[in-house]
Amino acid sequence: MNDFVYRLQNVTKAYDGRRVLQVDHLKIQRGEVFSLVGPSGAGKSTLLRLLNFLEPPTAGRIRFLDVEFGPNQPVPLRLRRRVTTVFQRPLLLNRSVEANVAYGLGLRGLRDPDDEVAQALRQVGLTDLARQRARTLSGGEAQRVALARAIVLKPDVLLLDEPTANLDPYNVGLIEEIVQELNQTRNVTLVLVTHNVFQAKRLAHRVALMLEGQVVEVADVEGFFESPSDPRTDAFVRGEMVY
């Protein structure tokens, strides 16, 4: 069995001729929690969009499981459906909580998703709010709905783009507990973008620092925070880097 879900080789992304991402090589292991840290504008979210096939690379090769693709090669729907993203600001339908969670299953043709939806809502602690309108939810509750909407699709890879930004500590703790359980019980591969280095330290198996569109260093969580090999990483984790 392939030990890697992603392999990136000489991947770049440019917009209007301006290169915003250049990843010479990167591998993400099956079943790991892989965190991307770095300042705003470092290319973290751009990389996440490539990993979710929302955009193709401008150059280079991305291998996902058993399929390799490049700038002009569409990714088969069967593979794209194995990856799901939870964004920092969830966009919810003006419907009930359970209708939001069921929406993706309906798009995939599942006619009776009630059991799956109920299970996902239990996982995120929102069973009692199943019939409540999404627009009435707090920020933390809305983010948990977005997480349930992703969980119910049973992805192999879950991409998390600042999923706890601007949330109170209670909801941060809930969401971290949920994603840890997903990783440990379902072996879901998690790629976490976060500005919170403490969150990366709590959740990740490996951490990558990104600066100016490039991956500066990748290391296991202990090595990254305790004995980084790049001086820029050392400055970053000590809070001494000025942007």
C-alpha positions in Angstrom: 0.0 0.0 0.0 1.2 3.5 -0.9 2.3 5.3 2.3 1.7 8.7 0.8 -1.5 10.4 -0.2 0.3 13.3 -1.9 3.6 13.7 -3.6 4.4 17.1 -5.1 7.3 17.7 -7.4 8.4 21.1 -8.8 4.9 22.5 -8.3 4.4 26.2 -9.0 1.3 28.4 -9.0 1.1 31.8 -10.7 -1.6 34.3 -11.2 -1.3 36.8 -14.0 2.3 35.8 -14.4 3.1 36.4 -10.7 4.3 33.3 -9.0 2.8 32.8 -5.5 3.8 29.2 -4.8 6.9 27.1 -5.5 7.2 23.7 -3.9 10.2 21.8 -5.1 9.1 18.6 -3.3 6.6 17.6 -0.6 5.1 14.4 0.6 2.2 13.9 2.9 1.8 10.6 4.6 -1.4 8.5 4.8 -3.1 8.9 8.2 -0.9 11.8 9.5 -1.8 15.2 10.8 0.3 17.6 8.7 0.3 21.2 9.6 1.2 24.2 7.5 2.3 27.3 9.4 3.6 30.7 8.4 2.6 34.3 8.0 -0.3 35.6 6.0 0.4 35.5 2.3 3.0 32.7 2.6 1.1 30.5 0.2 -0.6 28.1 2.7 -4.1 28.5 1.4 -3.0 28.4 -2.2 -1.3 25.1 -1.6 -4.5 23.8 0.1 -6.5 24.8 -3.0 -4.2 22.7 -5.1 -4.5 19.7 -2.8 -8.3 19.9 -3.0 -8.1 20.2 -6.8 -9.9 23.5 -6.8 -7.2 24.8 -9.1 -4.5 23.1 -11.2 -0.8 23.8 -10.7 0.8 26.2 -13.2 3.7 23.8 -13.6 4.9 20.6 -11.9 3.3 17.3 -10.9 1.0 16.4 -8.1 0.4 12.7 -7.4 -2.7 11.9 -5.3 -2.9 8.2 -4.3 -2.4 6.3 -7.6 -3.0 9.2 -10.1 -0.5 11.9 -11.2 -1.6 15.1 -12.8 -0.2 18.4 -14.0 -1.4 21.8 -15.3 -3.8 20.6 -18.0 -5.0 17.3 -16.6 -8.4 17.1 -15.0 -8.6 15.0 -11.8 -11.3 12.3 -12.0 -14.4 13.0 -9.9 -13.9 9.7 -8.0 -10.6 11.1 -6.6 -11.8 14.6 -6.0 -14.6 13.2 -3.8 -12.1 11.6 -1.5 -10.9 15.1 -0.4 -13.0 17.6 1.6 -12.2 21.1 2.9 -13.4 23.0 5.9 -12.7 26.7 5.5 -12.2 29.5 8.1 -15.6 31.1 7.3 -18.2 28.4 6.5 -20.8 29.2 3.9 -24.0 27.6 5.1 -27.3 27.3 3.3 -30.3 29.2 4.8 -31.8 25.9 5.9 -31.8 23.7 9.0 -28.6 22.3 10.4 -29.5 18.8 9.3 -30.3 20.0 5.8 -26.9 21.6 5.5 -25.1 18.4 6.7 -27.2 16.3 4.2 -26.6 18.6 1.2 -23.4 16.9 0.0 -24.9 13.5 0.3 -27.8 14.6 -1.8 -25.4 15.8 -4.5 -23.9 12.3 -4.5 -27.2 10.6 -5.0 -27.8 9.2 -1.5 -31.6 9.2 -1.2 -32.0 8.5 2.6 -29.1 10.1 4.5 -30.8 10.5 7.8 -28.7 7.9 9.7 -25.4 9.3 8.3 -26.5 12.9 9.2 -27.5 12.0 12.7 -24.2 10.2 13.3 -22.2 13.2 12.0 -24.2 15.6 14.2 -23.6 13.4 17.2 -19.8 13.5 16.5 -19.8 17.3 16.6 -22.2 17.6 19.5 -25.1 19.3 17.6 -27.8 16.7 17.8 -30.1 19.1 19.8 -29.8 21.7 17.1 -30.6 19.5 14.1 -33.8 21.4 13.2 -32.5 24.9 14.0 -31.9 27.3 11.1 -28.2 27.7 10.3 -28.4 31.5 10.3 -29.2 31.5 14.0 -26.1 29.7 15.0 -23.0 31.1 16.8 -19.7 31.1 15.1 -18.5 28.0 16.8 -21.7 26.2 16.1 -21.6 27.1 12.5 -18.0 25.9 12.2 -19.1 22.6 13.7 -21.9 22.3 11.2 -19.3 22.8 8.4 -17.2 20.1 10.0 -20.1 17.7 10.2 -20.9 18.4 6.6 -17.3 17.3 5.7 -17.3 14.3 8.1 -20.5 12.9 6.7 -18.9 12.4 3.3 -16.3 10.1 4.9 -13.3 11.6 3.1 -9.8 10.0 3.0 -8.3 13.5 3.3 -9.7 16.5 5.3 -8.2 19.9 4.6 -8.6 22.4 7.4 -8.0 26.1 6.6 -7.8 28.0 9.9 -10.8 26.1 11.2 -10.7 27.7 14.7 -9.7 31.3 13.9 -11.8 33.8 15.9 -13.5 31.1 18.0 -13.6 31.0 21.7 -11.5 28.5 23.6 -14.4 26.2 24.3 -15.2 25.8 20.6 -11.5 25.6 19.7 -11.2 22.7 22.2 -14.3 20.9 20.7 -13.1 21.2 17.2 -9.6 20.0 18.0 -11.0 17.0 19.9 -13.2 16.1 16.9 -10.5 16.2 14.3 -8.1 14.2 16.6 -10.8 11.6 16.9 -11.3 11.5 13.1 -7.6 10.9 12.6 -7.2 8.3 15.4 -10.4 6.3 14.8 -10.9 6.6 11.0 -7.3 7.2 10.0 -8.3 10.3 8.1 -5.3 12.2 6.7 -5.5 15.8 8.0 -3.8 18.8 6.5 -4.2 21.8 8.9 -3.4 25.4 8.0 -3.1 27.5 11.1 -1.5 30.7 12.4 -1.6 29.2 15.9 1.7 27.5 16.5 0.4 26.1 19.8 -2.4 24.4 17.9 0.0 22.9 15.4 2.1 21.6 18.3 -1.0 20.0 19.9 -2.4 18.4 16.8 0.3 17.7 14.2 2.6 14.8 13.6 4.7 16.9 11.2 4.8 20.6 10.6 5.9 22.6 7.6 6.9 26.3 7.6 6.0 28.3 4.5 7.5 31.7 3.7 7.0 33.6 0.4 5.4 30.7 -1.3 8.1 28.2 -0.5 8.3 25.3 2.0 11.3 26.3 4.2 11.4 23.2 6.5 9.4 20.1 7.2 10.0 18.1 10.4 8.2 16.0 13.0 6.5 18.2 15.6 9.2 17.7 18.3 12.0 18.5 15.9 10.2 21.4 14.4 9.6 23.2 17.7 12.6 22.0 19.8 15.5 21.7 17.3 14.7 23.2 13.9 17.4 23.0 11.3 16.6 26.3 9.5 17.3 29.6 11.3 14.1 31.0 9.9 12.1 28.2 11.5 13.9 28.8 14.8 13.0 32.5 14.6 9.4 31.7 13.7 8.8 29.3 16.6 10.5 31.8 19.0 8.2 34.6 17.8 11.3 36.6 16.8 10.6 36.8 13.1 9.2 40.2 12.0 7.1 40.4 8.8 
